Amino acid sequence: MAFVASASLLPFNRIFGGGKKWNQLFPGYSTRLRVGPSGLSKFRTCSFASAATGGKAGGALTEISQADETPRIFSWPHNKRPRVCILGGGFGGLYTALRLESLVWPDDKKPQVLLVDQSERFVFKPMLYELLSGEVDAWEIAPLFSELLANTGVEFVQDRVKLLHPSDHWGTNGPKQSSCGGTVLLESGLLIEYDWLVLALGAEAKLDIVPGALEFALPFSTLEDACKVDKKLRALERKNFGKGSLIRVAVVGCGYSGVELAATVSERLQDRGIVQAINVETTICPTAPTGNREAALKVLSSRKVQLLLGYFVRCIQRVSDVEASAEASADATGIREGKDIAECNSEKYVLELQPAERGLESQILEADLVLWTVGSKALLPELEPCDKPHELPLNARGQAETDETLQVKGHPRIFALGDSSALRDPTGRLLPATAQQVAFQQADFAGWNLWAAINQRPLLPFRFQNLGEMMTLGRNDAAISPSFIEGLTLEGAIGHAARKIAYLIRLPTDEHRFKVGLSWFAKSAIDSVATVQSTITKVLSGS
């Protein structure tokens, strides 16, 4: 069910009865969100639209003054049923919402579920690489939330989260129990009052750790990132067509994401480009099963991917900036070398590499495209009010500390999943938050534990089950190491087929799985016919 603002918003003053109620819901925010005219002028809001229409606001941001509409609050359809607000529509958030929808509830206990995400689409991130290879279409791995939730009771709001204010610090029982779990303020000015909150906001690429990365490198973690990389590659392919010059691509990081990206791009460019992969470790995918790592090394070697292991990137600069700096130095010393201006290309970049291991020397790389796969940062620290910066227990990575039931410590009405969670395994080690199967499994437990909490039943402790690891290595190549058969690695075409089947099963809804399955079957049939025709043509021409 898509959210339409006009049907779900009520005037702020009518709901709260003025600033007194506001301060009860958002104590400590009076200096920022005052109800008087001077405070209202600080609000900026934008119109909402149904996700089915692409979430377009239909206008620029407008400032609310005394004469404009007062701030508004989200109006839940039912006054007595529990209100569950889920922040983030990735694997953790969307699958928790769908899990809640699938459970059997007493009539008066079935919760109202609101899903909030800044994008209009759910993105199946493990298959973003197939967008670059042309193996999948965008609708297959990035369906609209409005389509996925059309036959459910889950409502969807496309917006960014601005501030969190939990009010469940004292627990679910006792004299200090709050009438609600807390409130969420969105960037548009919409205020959401909830009984239960799920934090599944994910993380974003961390590019500010190396000078120049933020300006000149492209991350690869969202649909928008994948589209930008594809657009850049297309532009380079058109520019270099028929010229004989090679397209140089530098991939920073050789974890799973970096290796999959290097394999995909090198296969796409073939002999028209050179891919160089840089890693601070002396091996690729250091945490991967041996079978996956060996399969990846074999593929990268066959595609002539240059591995620069034991190096870290010191800085990234534009070639034109480096040359301008050199010319300025030459002017200052009175020494200049002749240089063909046509050779200067502002779209080329220079990477300075420093050795992380003894025995290696510094290197300078030149690239037409820099892809960044190193580091990520959680979004939770940005959502805390500056006057109350420690309302949620966060670790050094900005993830919420949770107990084994996925509840945030000290906040029994808040659950955290995926990149937003800092859950530890029985040995005390943090679970890999960016692993898709962790969030996938956590969503199932979070949905059940919300059911248990609302119905006053015991909550289940989360236990992660490692089912194995998968990686794509090209259009018809992948590696899979299932955990239930030690030492087994499926690679090549068999691994590729197994990976696609596994991900098809994990797509969010039965309807979407059916449509995507038909699409993939049709593409496979067409490819098979084309292969047979090509083989017959070669045989006939040879005879």
Summary of the structure (lengths in Angstrom):
residues: 543
radius of gyration: 26.2
end to end distance: 61.7
largest distance: 90.5
contacts: 1719
relative contact order: 0.12
helix: 36%
strand: 23%
